[in-house]
Amino acid sequence: MELTMLESSVYSSGKTGGMFATALTYGIAKTKLKAVISGANSNVHTSDGGVIFYFYFEEENKSFGGSKTPNQYTLLKFEAKTNSRETQTGSMSAFGSSMGTDVNAAAGFTYKKIKPGIFKVIPAGQLTPGEYCFLPAGGQAGSAAANYLFAFGIAAQ
């Protein structure tokens, strides 16, 4: 078994989508908020859809928002674009707004604590080919909580 480290990435921008439909429907249709990652592919890829992750949290280092457990992250599949990857991080309409990730993009995972600060993270099912990331839970485009993520790709076999 080979371990490969996922380095944190910063999303390059946030964007909105569906504003025209929102305007045409007087705010009934939702405007989507998205985090956009430049580049069509992540730097780290595997062809193993049954990949397992290990999260290491340093006790003294409060980086990445003070995360100390995998349950503070969401595993998401990106929507692929020609030169970027994006994921929905919120929506708004005339009736209100919601922040957080798109449930349809969430892959889900379980984890087991190995020892303090070290966790084994197992996706809920076989990951299909595509681009993914671990995003801090509750993150939204434009917020300090979502300015970083850990991206990787599953290549077709």
Buried (B, 14 or more C-beta within 10 A) or exposed (E): EEEEEBEEBEBEEBEBBBEEEBEEEEEEBBBBBBBBBEEBBBEEEBEEBEBEBEBEBEEEEEEBBEBBEBEBBBBBBBBEEEEBBBBBBBBBBEEEEEBBBBEEBBBEBEBEEEEEBEBBBEBEEEBEEBBBBBBBBBBBBBBEBBBBBBBBBBEEE
